[in-house]
């Protein structure tokens, strides 16, 4: 379901970083996480956000983003290329933490 980007409560913590794009993570005041994708649709290029899931912790939220980034585009990979892409996505996310 697409939502207005301004619909995230002001009390939520929003975690955005260029390495996560087009995804971002929020943490509600009640402690739950949500992974969102930023989407542009329509003739007017209207910006929306789409909920992708509700992981139970931050590590699971990062894993969800990594899976989404790994599989975006609907391409066909051989095993070696897919593993190399996984390593690349994983390294891009963990390099921010160093």
N, C-alpha and C positions, 0 to 999 in steps of 0.2 A: 504494500500500500504506500502510495506516495503522499508525503506530507510537506507542509510549508516549513522551510528551514527555521522560521521564527517560532515554531511550535514547541521547541525544546524549553522546558522550564528554566528560568533564570537561576534556580537553586542547584541545577545539575552541573557537575564538572564536565567540561568538554575537552577532550584530548585530540588535538589536530596537529599534524606535522606533514611537511611536504612528502616525506618518505611513505606516509600512509595513503596519500591521495590516490584515488578519489574517495577513500574511506575515512571515517573518524569514529571515535569511541566516546560514549558518555557514561558517567556514573551518577546515578540518581542519589538523592539524599537518603533514600532507604537502603542503599548499598548495592543495588542491581546495576549491571552493565548492559549497554546496548551498542551494537555495531551498526553504523549507518553507512550508506553509499550516497554520495552527492550525484544527482541526476539532473540533466538539462533536457527538457522536452517541449514540444509544441512549436508552433510557427513563431512565437515570440521568444523562444529560447528561455522559457521559464525555469527557474531553479527550484528543485524539490530535493527532499531527502527520502531515502527508502530504508526501512528497518530490515536488517539481514538476520539478526539473531540476538539472543539474550544470554550470553555466556555467564557462568557463575562467578568468574574471577578475571582479573586483568590478564593473566597469562593465557587463558582460553580466548579472551577477546583478541589478543595479538595473533594467536594461532588462526582464528577465524579470518582476520584480515589477510594473513599470509596465504591461506587457502584460496581466498577470493582473488588475490593478486596473481597467484600461480595459475589459476584456471580461467582468467578473463580472456576473452578473445575467441574462444571456441576453436583453437588451432589443434592440429594433429602433431604429436611429438613421438619420436622413438624414445625408448627408455632412458638412454644416456642423455639426450637433450632435456627430457623432463626433469631428471635428477639435477642436471646442471642449472636449470631454471629455478628449481626449488632452492638450491644452495644460494643462488643469486638473490632471490626474494628474502630468504632467511637472513643472509648477511646484511642486506640493506636495512632490515628492521633492527637487527641486533647492533649494527654499527653506531646507531644513535645512542645506545646505552654505554658506550665506551668513552 
